[in-house]
Amino acid sequence: MTVGQAMVDTGAMSALPVLYSFRRCPYAMRARLAVLSSGSAVELREIVLRDKAPEFLAASPSATVPCLVTGQGDVIDESLDIMLWALRQHDPESWLAPEAASMEDMLALIGRIDGPFKRHLDRYKYDTRYEDADREDERAAASRYLFDLNGRLSGSHWLFGSRASLADFAILPFVRQFANTDRTWFEAQDWPSLLRWLSAFEASDRFAAIMPKVSRWQAGAEPVVFGGTSANLTKA
């Protein structure tokens, strides 16, 4: 069992792994992206963050989405760990083998986005929650990481070569979150390769496939299956 994992009672588990998710959460988005790419099928349970289902709270040590309960009863409570779980089962697009880098390189870049960039993003987007946050200063600090991404993308379509990797889809949901805080300002900045990368993602069938609206899950609801070979949402 790895960091971020726990165990739950398997007595009443779905035949499929269960993914507790929230449609707009960037962490949950990247988990769904990896599940979709891997061809895995999961039971998708949409959580309302202001009124979390007790079954979700019992499963998730952190009480945050995404949270995956495997068919063996393991609980994976970190979004990047869920991505790795899915792709280590099946990685048809070779996300774990980037064209121009190593796994360590990818994880280091993801770590910078998950760490200092996300801290500045939160203090920019939710500046009223932080007494010492200056919105423009936080935006400028976060932007330095985006200019770095733009530089990486200036010579290739993706962060680590001519094809997508884990890093791209682990990071894109957070760039989108930053962009949506002030789209007019974001699109006026001098980062053309970053804009191209994000725009292509948002216009893609892949993005549409992970963003359908799903009713709030509650015990007894008809299971909703996400992923699998059809890459569609279906009722089980």
NORCORQUI-V258947 format. One record per pair of residues at least 4 apart in sequence whose ideal C-beta (glycine too) atoms are under 6 Angstrom apart, sorted by the first residue. I is the first residue (numbers start at 1). J is the second residue. If there is no record, write none. Layout:
BEGIN
i->I j->J
i->I j->J
END
This chain:
BEGIN
i->1 j->5
i->4 j->77
i->4 j->78
i->4 j->81
i->5 j->74
i->5 j->75
i->5 j->76
i->6 j->61
i->6 j->75
i->7 j->73
i->8 j->59
i->8 j->69
i->8 j->73
i->8 j->75
i->10 j->73
i->14 j->18
i->14 j->43
i->16 j->41
i->16 j->42
i->16 j->43
i->17 j->42
i->17 j->68
i->17 j->70
i->17 j->71
i->18 j->43
i->18 j->69
i->19 j->42
i->19 j->44
i->19 j->68
i->20 j->45
i->20 j->47
i->20 j->56
i->20 j->65
i->20 j->67
i->21 j->28
i->21 j->44
i->21 j->65
i->21 j->66
i->22 j->28
i->22 j->47
i->22 j->49
i->22 j->65
i->25 j->65
i->26 j->173
i->26 j->174
i->26 j->177
i->27 j->79
i->28 j->65
i->28 j->66
i->29 j->173
i->30 j->79
i->30 j->169
i->30 j->170
i->30 j->173
i->31 j->66
i->31 j->79
i->31 j->82
i->32 j->210
i->33 j->169
i->33 j->210
i->34 j->83
i->34 j->86
i->34 j->87
i->35 j->40
i->35 j->42
i->35 j->86
i->35 j->227
i->36 j->209
i->36 j->227
i->36 j->231
i->37 j->93
i->38 j->86
i->38 j->87
i->38 j->89
i->38 j->90
i->39 j->90
i->39 j->229
i->40 j->86
i->40 j->227
i->41 j->225
i->41 j->227
i->41 j->228
i->42 j->226
i->42 j->227
i->43 j->223
i->44 j->224
i->44 j->226
i->45 j->217
i->46 j->214
i->46 j->216
i->46 j->217
i->47 j->52
i->47 j->56
i->47 j->65
i->48 j->216
i->52 j->56
i->52 j->57
i->56 j->60
i->57 j->63
i->59 j->67
i->59 j->69
i->59 j->75
i->60 j->67
i->60 j->77
i->61 j->77
i->62 j->77
i->66 j->79
i->66 j->82
i->67 j->77
i->68 j->76
i->68 j->82
i->69 j->75
i->70 j->74
i->76 j->81
i->76 j->82
i->76 j->85
i->84 j->88
i->87 j->91
i->87 j->95
i->87 j->96
i->91 j->95
i->91 j->96
i->95 j->165
i->95 j->166
i->96 j->166
i->98 j->106
i->98 j->160
i->98 j->165
i->99 j->161
i->99 j->163
i->100 j->160
i->100 j->161
i->101 j->105
i->101 j->106
i->101 j->160
i->106 j->166
i->106 j->167
i->109 j->167
i->110 j->114
i->110 j->167
i->110 j->170
i->111 j->115
i->113 j->117
i->113 j->171
i->113 j->174
i->114 j->118
i->117 j->142
i->117 j->145
i->120 j->138
i->120 j->141
i->120 j->142
i->121 j->125
i->121 j->142
i->121 j->178
i->122 j->126
i->123 j->127
i->123 j->130
i->123 j->133
i->123 j->138
i->124 j->135
i->124 j->138
i->124 j->139
i->124 j->142
i->125 j->181
i->127 j->133
i->127 j->135
i->133 j->138
i->146 j->194
i->149 j->194
i->150 j->191
i->150 j->193
i->150 j->194
i->152 j->159
i->153 j->193
i->153 j->197
i->154 j->193
i->156 j->161
i->156 j->162
i->157 j->162
i->158 j->164
i->158 j->168
i->159 j->167
i->159 j->168
i->160 j->165
i->164 j->168
i->166 j->170
i->167 j->171
i->172 j->201
i->175 j->198
i->179 j->186
i->183 j->187
i->195 j->199
i->201 j->207
i->202 j->207
i->209 j->231
i->212 j->233
i->214 j->224
i->217 j->221
i->222 j->235
i->223 j->236
i->224 j->233
i->225 j->234
i->225 j->236
i->226 j->233
END
